[in-house]
Amino acid sequence: MNYSMEPGEIPVGMVGLGLMGSSITVCMLISGHPVIGVEPVSENVVISFQRIREYLDIAWQKGLVSEKPEAYLARLTLSDDFDTLGPAKIVIESVKEDLDIKRQVFNKIDKVVGTDTIISSNTSAIPISDLQRFVSFPQRFFGLHWMQPAHTTRFLEIICGEQSDRSIADYLYKLAEKWDKEPVLVKKDIRGFIGNRLMYAMYREALHLVQEDYATVEDVDRACRNVAGYFIPMVGVFRWMDFTGIGAYYTVMKELFPTLSNAQAPNALISKIVEEGGNGVFNGKGFYDYTEEERRLWEEAYSRFTYDIRELALKYPHDVVKKALQQDEGSDLPEQSTLL
Ligand SMILES: NC(=O)c1ccc[n+]([C@@H]2O[C@H](COP(=O)([O-])OP(=O)(O)OC[C@H]3O[C@@H](n4cnc5c(N)ncnc54)[C@H](O)[C@@H]3O)[C@@H](O)[C@H]2O)c1
């Protein structure tokens, strides 16, 4: 594979066009790639196309893309036929989170793609080192872990398994910037990767606080929204500690860490919801209850929010200060940067 090619010259094979696969497809199309979509479940092909079209319609209405949906759809082929994947230079798998299903899918992909094709999985939690055993060239296999909806979010983890070639991971890292991502390289395979490990540490503590009756579900959400929510999109974790006094964190950690939940299993709060068939906004029963109208309005509001938070994230990228300094270069006493 020629690593200097532009996205327009790199056909991407997208396997599994469910919720995530459809939004990853949109991300690839708007980044300029031709996309060969394969939806393994034949009866889902039509609905997948409709979903992609709907994402593109909204992206056009919101000004995320410069061309009408037809311009992007012209670069998409969609079928249930794995043989169409032949020309793909990068394949992204996003089928159901089930090891056996993924094994069957990778066996099929492996049979039809070229010897230099990069193969990747959007698995949420299966170790990449396990999945890469299902293909003939494991050194070209990686995790590409996206966040829904993949065409508006900026998160992307590039995960190396035990046998992955680091130089190809570095290439994907650079390419991901052309996908408008702020990529994260996971140098060594670890269950849950980076983003989910951080989030699950917080889910565990949140479940613990409510289960032990320290606060309500709603108030824990309020604390999270108004503490983490006010700094994380700008500075993350470590820069936040740099900003606010490392010494104090060190002192508090010594006292607080032993009191944090280290539960080894999901607690009764979430177990009860799951056992009773609760599925959150999808069926109106979760940590909160939703009427049909509330469900719809929450989904609409969240969809709007994904565009608003994207604007803010683009205004304050990880290198906002570096960019400001470059802009001010040459002046003796830099004025406040126009970026800031
Ligand atoms: N939903 C998220 O926010 C999210 C985030 C990151 C990663 N993921 C991961 O992405 C992958 C897909 O998740 P999703 O949320 O899009 O799920 P989904 O249910 O919307 O889509 C699942 C896809 O798998 C296909 N499928 C189902 N049964 C199959 C079978 N027997 N053989 C082949 N294909 C089959 C479906 O047709 C569909 O294309 C999973 O590995 C999931 O863990 C999801």
The ligand as an SDF file (V2000), in Angstrom:
LIG
                    3D

 44 48  0  0  0  0  0  0  0  0999 V2000
  -23.1370    1.8630   19.6590 N   0  0  0  0  0  0  0  0  0  0  0  0
  -22.0240    2.4420   20.1000 C   0  0  0  0  0  0  0  0  0  0  0  0
  -22.0670    3.5690   20.6620 O   0  0  0  0  0  0  0  0  0  0  0  0
  -20.7000    1.7870   19.8760 C   0  0  0  0  0  0  0  0  0  0  0  0
  -19.5270    2.5210   20.1680 C   0  0  0  0  0  0  0  0  0  0  0  0
  -18.2780    1.9550   19.9020 C   0  0  0  0  0  0  0  0  0  0  0  0
  -18.2080    0.6700   19.3980 C   0  0  0  0  0  0  0  0  0  0  0  0
  -19.3570   -0.0540   19.1480 N   0  0  0  0  0  0  0  0  0  0  0  0
  -19.1970   -1.4020   18.5910 C   0  0  0  0  0  0  0  0  0  0  0  0
  -19.6060   -1.3550   17.2280 O   0  0  0  0  0  0  0  0  0  0  0  0
  -20.0790   -2.6520   16.8290 C   0  0  0  0  0  0  0  0  0  0  0  0
  -21.4730   -2.5020   16.2310 C   0  0  0  0  0  0  0  0  0  0  0  0
  -22.3280   -1.9050   17.1870 O   0  0  0  0  0  0  0  0  0  0  0  0
  -23.6450   -1.0960   16.7880 P   0  0  0  0  0  0  0  0  0  0  0  0
  -23.9730   -0.2430   17.9640 O   0  0  0  0  0  0  0  0  0  0  0  0
  -23.5100   -0.4670   15.4480 O   0  0  0  0  0  0  0  0  0  0  0  0
  -24.6970   -2.2830   16.7320 O   0  0  0  0  0  0  0  0  0  0  0  0
  -25.9670   -2.4920   15.7930 P   0  0  0  0  0  0  0  0  0  0  0  0
  -26.8190   -3.4950   16.4810 O   0  0  0  0  0  0  0  0  0  0  0  0
  -26.5860   -1.1860   15.4300 O   0  0  0  0  0  0  0  0  0  0  0  0
  -25.3460   -3.1380   14.4770 O   0  0  0  0  0  0  0  0  0  0  0  0
  -24.8600   -4.4550   14.4630 C   0  0  0  0  0  0  0  0  0  0  0  0
  -24.4570   -4.8570   13.0710 C   0  0  0  0  0  0  0  0  0  0  0  0
  -24.0980   -6.2540   13.1160 O   0  0  0  0  0  0  0  0  0  0  0  0
  -24.8260   -6.9360   12.1100 C   0  0  0  0  0  0  0  0  0  0  0  0
  -25.0970   -8.3040   12.5300 N   0  0  0  0  0  0  0  0  0  0  0  0
  -25.9960   -8.7400   13.4490 C   0  0  0  0  0  0  0  0  0  0  0  0
  -25.9690  -10.0880   13.5250 N   0  0  0  0  0  0  0  0  0  0  0  0
  -25.0150  -10.5060   12.6560 C   0  0  0  0  0  0  0  0  0  0  0  0
  -24.4980  -11.7600   12.2770 C   0  0  0  0  0  0  0  0  0  0  0  0
  -24.9660  -12.8950   12.8250 N   0  0  0  0  0  0  0  0  0  0  0  0
  -23.5380  -11.8270   11.3430 N   0  0  0  0  0  0  0  0  0  0  0  0
  -23.0200  -10.6880   10.7880 C   0  0  0  0  0  0  0  0  0  0  0  0
  -23.4710   -9.4560   11.0960 N   0  0  0  0  0  0  0  0  0  0  0  0
  -24.4510   -9.3670   12.0330 C   0  0  0  0  0  0  0  0  0  0  0  0
  -26.1100   -6.1290   11.9480 C   0  0  0  0  0  0  0  0  0  0  0  0
  -26.7600   -6.3990   10.7330 O   0  0  0  0  0  0  0  0  0  0  0  0
  -25.5470   -4.7130   12.0230 C   0  0  0  0  0  0  0  0  0  0  0  0
  -24.9630   -4.3410   10.7990 O   0  0  0  0  0  0  0  0  0  0  0  0
  -20.0400   -3.5230   18.0880 C   0  0  0  0  0  0  0  0  0  0  0  0
  -18.8260   -4.2460   18.1070 O   0  0  0  0  0  0  0  0  0  0  0  0
  -20.0750   -2.4890   19.2050 C   0  0  0  0  0  0  0  0  0  0  0  0
  -19.5420   -2.9940   20.4070 O   0  0  0  0  0  0  0  0  0  0  0  0
  -20.5840    0.4840   19.3610 C   0  0  0  0  0  0  0  0  0  0  0  0
  1  2  1  0
  2  3  2  0
  2  4  1  0
  4  5  1  0
  4 44  2  0
  5  6  2  0
  6  7  1  0
  7  8  2  0
  8  9  1  0
  8 44  1  0
  9 10  1  0
  9 42  1  0
 10 11  1  0
 11 12  1  0
 11 40  1  0
 12 13  1  0
 13 14  1  0
 14 15  2  0
 14 16  1  0
 14 17  1  0
 17 18  1  0
 18 19  2  0
 18 20  1  0
 18 21  1  0
 21 22  1  0
 22 23  1  0
 23 24  1  0
 23 38  1  0
 24 25  1  0
 25 26  1  0
 25 36  1  0
 26 27  1  0
 26 35  1  0
 27 28  2  0
 28 29  1  0
 29 30  1  0
 29 35  2  0
 30 31  1  0
 30 32  2  0
 32 33  1  0
 33 34  2  0
 34 35  1  0
 36 37  1  0
 36 38  1  0
 38 39  1  0
 40 41  1  0
 40 42  1  0
 42 43  1  0
M  CHG  2   8   1  16  -1
M  END
$$$$
